[in-house]
Amino acid sequence: MKILLIHGHPFDHSLWDPQAVALRSAGYDVITPDLRGYGADPRQVGEITYLSDFASDLAAEFDGRAIVGGVSMGGQIAMEFYRRYPERVAGLILSDTSPVGETPDGHRYRNDLADRLLAEGMAGYADEVLDKMITPEHVTALPEVAAHVRRMMLATAPRGAAAALRGRAERPDYQKTLADVRVPTLIVVGARDVYTPLPDAELISKLVPGSELVVVDDAGHLPGLESPAVVNAALLSFLAAHFPTPAR
């Protein structure tokens, strides 16, 4: 069984490095692509990249079925992927994300931020949000993690980030999609996430029948980097329960 792990904004595939190493060591076939407009992805982007565009790109990354996981925007792309290609999803992993459609205030914020990134670049934004992506304490207590997060943000092309922000501002509500999910689903959230806090994860848990919710103490928006041992253990336990024979 393949596992597709989708990074969030404004990062790249290395966001999932601790999990990819652990899962591959356990024998799973893990795919961690860079999204269109992020990392080393060579595709050109226009003014707007919709979540459905990302889902379409990812559908070409593998044949057959896969466990599809994502963090933050990546989680919303995973929901969009399930909405479009339910027959190709064997399971879901949704980390620090929200199923709720964009609000008018959020629509304005994302478009204004897109304009700002195009005008100013990523540096100012990266400095402002670093202690929200991970907890303020981890900025100093986990300097290698903080440097990794900042490095990913600074390496992101403003045009790609802006296009994704405009597309995300148009995102639909995924609550009905989640209520129709009938595959094993793991929900992970940092207890101190300020962007998609615990109530968002609890909403997903209530919507998806039989889903499992794991709350990672002392972690913010990116628990996979802040508390990799806890997240890896949760992933391996989930996979052992539902997909016990990894691809070799």
C-alpha positions as CSV (number, residue, x, y, z in Angstrom):
1,M,0.0,0.0,0.0
2,K,1.4,3.4,-1.0
3,I,1.3,6.4,1.3
4,L,1.0,9.9,-0.2
5,L,2.0,12.7,2.2
6,I,1.1,16.2,1.2
7,H,2.9,19.2,2.6
8,G,1.3,22.5,3.6
9,H,1.8,26.2,2.8
10,P,4.4,27.6,2.5
11,F,6.7,24.5,2.7
12,D,7.9,21.6,0.6
13,H,8.1,17.9,0.7
14,S,10.8,17.9,3.5
15,L,8.1,18.9,6.0
16,W,7.3,15.2,6.1
17,D,11.0,14.0,6.4
18,P,10.8,12.5,9.9
19,Q,7.6,10.6,9.0
20,A,8.9,9.4,5.6
21,V,12.1,8.0,7.2
22,A,10.1,6.1,9.9
23,L,7.5,4.7,7.5
24,R,10.0,3.7,4.9
25,S,12.1,2.0,7.6
26,A,8.9,0.0,8.5
27,G,8.6,-1.1,4.9
28,Y,5.9,1.3,3.5
29,D,6.1,2.9,0.1
30,V,6.0,6.6,0.8
31,I,5.5,9.4,-1.8
32,T,6.3,13.0,-0.7
33,P,6.1,15.3,-3.7
34,D,6.6,19.0,-3.9
35,L,3.3,20.7,-4.8
36,R,3.0,22.8,-7.9
37,G,4.8,26.2,-7.3
38,Y,6.6,24.9,-4.2
39,G,10.1,23.4,-3.6
40,A,11.7,22.0,-6.6
41,D,8.6,21.4,-8.6
42,P,9.3,22.6,-12.2
43,R,5.7,23.5,-13.2
44,Q,4.8,27.1,-13.9
45,V,1.9,28.6,-12.0
46,G,-0.6,31.2,-13.0
47,E,-2.4,33.8,-10.9
48,I,-4.3,31.1,-9.0
49,T,-3.9,27.4,-8.1
50,Y,-7.0,25.8,-6.9
51,L,-7.0,22.9,-4.4
52,S,-8.5,20.8,-7.3
53,D,-5.4,21.6,-9.4
54,F,-3.2,20.2,-6.7
55,A,-5.4,17.1,-6.4
56,S,-5.2,16.5,-10.1
57,D,-1.4,16.8,-10.1
58,L,-1.2,14.3,-7.2
59,A,-3.5,11.8,-8.9
60,A,-0.7,11.4,-11.5
61,E,1.9,10.6,-8.8
62,F,0.8,7.0,-8.3
63,D,-1.3,4.2,-9.8
64,G,-4.2,2.5,-8.0
65,R,-5.0,3.3,-4.4
66,A,-3.1,5.0,-1.6
67,I,-3.4,6.2,1.9
68,V,-3.5,10.0,1.4
69,G,-2.3,12.3,4.2
70,G,-1.7,16.0,4.5
71,V,-1.0,18.8,6.9
72,S,-2.7,22.2,7.0
73,M,-3.3,23.1,3.3
74,G,-2.1,19.6,2.5
75,G,-4.9,18.2,4.6
76,Q,-7.4,20.3,2.6
77,I,-5.9,19.0,-0.6
78,A,-6.3,15.4,0.8
79,M,-10.0,16.2,1.4
80,E,-10.3,17.5,-2.2
81,F,-8.5,14.4,-3.4
82,Y,-11.1,12.2,-1.6
83,R,-13.9,14.3,-3.0
84,R,-12.7,13.9,-6.6
85,Y,-11.2,10.4,-6.4
86,P,-12.7,8.4,-3.5
87,E,-12.1,5.1,-5.2
88,R,-8.3,5.8,-5.1
89,V,-8.2,6.5,-1.4
90,A,-7.6,3.6,0.9
91,G,-7.2,5.7,4.1
92,L,-6.8,9.3,5.2
93,I,-4.3,11.1,7.5
94,L,-5.4,14.6,8.3
95,S,-3.1,16.7,10.4
96,D,-3.7,20.3,11.7
97,T,-6.3,21.2,9.1
98,S,-9.9,22.4,8.8
99,P,-12.8,21.2,6.7
100,V,-14.7,24.5,6.9
101,G,-15.1,26.6,3.8
102,E,-13.4,29.9,3.5
103,T,-15.1,32.9,5.2
104,P,-15.4,36.4,3.7
105,D,-12.7,37.7,6.1
106,G,-10.4,34.7,5.3
107,H,-11.0,35.4,1.6
108,R,-9.8,39.0,1.9
109,Y,-6.9,38.0,4.2
110,R,-5.5,35.4,1.8
111,N,-5.8,37.6,-1.3
112,D,-4.2,40.5,0.6
113,L,-1.4,38.2,1.7
114,A,-0.9,37.0,-1.8
115,D,-0.5,40.6,-2.9
116,R,2.0,41.2,-0.1
117,L,4.2,38.2,-0.9
118,L,4.4,39.2,-4.5
119,A,5.4,42.7,-3.6
120,E,7.7,42.0,-0.7
121,G,8.9,38.4,-0.9
122,M,8.8,35.7,1.8
123,A,11.2,37.0,4.4
124,G,9.0,39.3,6.4
125,Y,6.1,36.9,6.4
126,A,8.4,34.0,7.5
127,D,9.7,36.1,10.5
128,E,6.1,37.0,11.5
129,V,4.7,33.5,11.5
130,L,7.6,31.3,12.6
131,D,6.4,31.3,16.3
132,K,2.9,30.3,15.1
133,M,4.0,27.5,12.8
134,I,5.7,26.0,15.8
135,T,5.3,27.0,19.4
136,P,7.2,30.1,20.6
137,E,9.2,27.9,23.0
138,H,10.3,25.6,20.2
139,V,11.7,28.5,18.2
140,T,14.6,28.6,20.8
141,A,14.4,25.1,22.3
142,L,14.4,23.3,18.9
143,P,16.7,25.5,16.8
144,E,17.2,22.9,14.1
145,V,13.5,22.6,13.7
146,A,13.0,26.3,13.6
147,A,15.8,26.7,11.0
148,H,14.2,24.0,8.9
149,V,10.7,25.7,9.0
150,R,12.2,29.1,8.2
151,R,14.4,27.6,5.4
152,M,11.4,26.0,3.7
153,M,9.4,29.3,3.9
154,L,12.2,31.4,2.5
155,A,12.8,28.9,-0.3
156,T,9.2,29.1,-1.5
157,A,8.6,31.1,-4.6
158,P,6.3,34.1,-3.9
159,R,4.4,33.4,-7.1
160,G,3.7,29.8,-6.2
161,A,2.6,30.8,-2.6
162,A,0.4,33.6,-3.9
163,A,-1.3,31.4,-6.4
164,A,-2.1,28.8,-3.8
165,L,-3.3,31.5,-1.3
166,R,-5.8,32.8,-3.9
167,G,-6.9,29.2,-4.7
168,R,-7.4,28.4,-1.1
169,A,-9.5,31.5,-0.6
170,E,-12.0,29.9,-3.0
171,R,-12.0,26.5,-1.3
172,P,-15.3,24.7,-0.7
173,D,-16.6,23.3,2.6
174,Y,-15.5,19.7,3.1
175,Q,-17.9,18.7,5.9
176,K,-20.2,16.8,3.7
177,T,-17.3,15.1,2.0
178,L,-15.9,14.0,5.4
179,A,-19.3,12.7,6.5
180,D,-19.2,10.4,3.4
181,V,-15.8,9.0,4.2
182,R,-15.8,5.2,4.7
183,V,-12.1,4.5,4.9
184,P,-9.8,4.4,8.0
185,T,-8.9,7.9,9.0
186,L,-6.4,9.3,11.5
187,I,-6.6,12.9,12.7
188,V,-3.5,14.5,14.3
189,V,-3.4,17.9,15.9
190,G,-0.9,19.9,18.0
191,A,-2.5,20.8,21.3
192,R,-1.2,24.4,20.9
193,D,-2.0,24.9,17.2
194,V,-3.2,28.5,16.7
195,Y,-4.1,28.2,13.0
196,T,-6.3,25.0,13.1
197,P,-6.8,24.4,16.8
198,L,-8.2,21.3,18.6
199,P,-11.9,22.2,17.9
200,D,-11.2,21.8,14.1
201,A,-9.7,18.4,14.7
202,E,-12.6,17.4,16.9
203,L,-15.0,18.5,14.2
204,I,-13.3,16.3,11.7
205,S,-13.4,13.4,14.2
206,K,-17.1,13.9,14.7
207,L,-17.7,14.0,10.9
208,V,-15.7,10.9,9.9
209,P,-17.3,7.6,11.2
210,G,-14.8,5.5,13.2
211,S,-11.9,8.0,12.9
212,E,-9.1,8.2,15.4
213,L,-8.0,11.5,16.9
214,V,-4.4,12.0,18.3
215,V,-3.6,15.2,20.2
216,V,0.1,15.9,20.4
217,D,0.9,17.8,23.6
218,D,3.4,20.7,23.5
219,A,3.2,21.1,19.7
220,G,1.8,23.8,17.5
221,H,0.8,23.7,13.8
222,L,3.6,21.3,12.8
223,P,3.7,18.4,15.3
224,G,5.4,16.1,12.8
225,L,8.5,18.3,13.1
226,E,8.0,19.4,16.7
227,S,7.2,15.9,18.2
228,P,8.2,13.5,15.5
229,A,8.5,10.5,17.8
230,V,4.9,10.9,19.0
231,V,3.5,11.5,15.5
232,N,5.5,8.6,14.0
233,A,4.2,6.2,16.7
234,A,0.7,7.3,16.0
235,L,1.1,6.8,12.3
236,L,2.7,3.3,12.7
237,S,0.0,2.3,15.2
238,F,-2.8,3.4,12.8
239,L,-1.2,1.6,9.9
240,A,-0.6,-1.6,11.9
241,A,-4.3,-1.6,12.8
242,H,-5.7,-1.0,9.3
243,F,-2.9,-1.8,6.8
244,P,-0.8,-4.4,8.6
245,T,1.1,-5.6,5.5
246,P,3.4,-2.9,4.2
247,A,4.7,-2.9,0.7
248,R,8.1,-4.5,0.4
